[in-house]
Amino acid sequence: MLSHMSDSDLPGRILVVEDDAGMRTLLLRTLQGNGYRARGVQDGREMWLALETAPVDLIILDVMLPGTNGLDLCRALRQGTGVSHEGEPPLSQVPVIMVSARGEELDRVLGLELGADDYVAKPFGQKELLARVRAVLRRGHANATLLNEYERKETLRFAGWSLDLKRRELTDPTGAVVEISGAEHDLLTSFLDHPQRVIGRDRLLELSRARLGDVSDRSIDVLVSRLRRKLGAESNGLIRTVRGMGYILTVPVERV
């Protein structure tokens, strides 16, 4: 049995969105039995109500839901739909693990493209689910700890863009704020910490602390594609693919 988490360890407020009552109960028992503060809802309407009631650190989101499906709900979350709580990250940055009986690579890639941080195919074991939950929560917790420990107040500037590390806020050359997910922020920070250097996919997974599945699942490629879209039309020139090696941020970075 895995050890119980305390409030001083990793964050553990989890919302399970699953329409199958039996599966929802099983997930809640598994999470609660391992120290997480988990609650469950059955559809998108109840999900939004739950998010208005209290903040969460992670959403476990089933794809095949009645009404609005999980993919559309994930897209809405990443677009910043919904109420954010004072002192908490915006909903667009809350990690999402997609769960579905449809385990084909195309479905996994689609979930990641829409902003999910991980994708678990049914049926899955309790140990696998808990490992993925811990990994996704650990990434966000490690980033928050790093910011608090070193009080990183600097802003990183590149090609007219700015990334405020304390606020986790990306601003485009016109001064407009561009919403990015937690995984996208981690990846961008990895590039900005190593500008004008080729970084391999394995190294990017390690640097960004992302847990998106195996590299063969194209997790980093999908995440880079998402980040490029956020950076606009010139992004292919900013983050260039180096065939057989990885990616490189081609511009210099200024810390202020």
Secondary structure, 3 states (H helix, E strand, C coil): CCCCCCCCCCCCEEEEECCCHHHHHHHHHHHHCCCCEEEEECCHHHHHHHHHHCCCCEEEEECCCCCCCHHHHHHHHHCCCCCCCCCCCCHHHCCEEEEECCCCHHHHHHHHHCCCCEEEECCCCHHHHHHHHHHHHHHHHHHHHHHHHHCCCCEEEECCEEEECCCCEEECCCCCEECCCHHHHHHHHHHHHCCCCEECHHHHHHHHCCCCCCHHHCHHHHHHHHHHHHHCCCHHHHEEEECCCEEEECCCCEEC
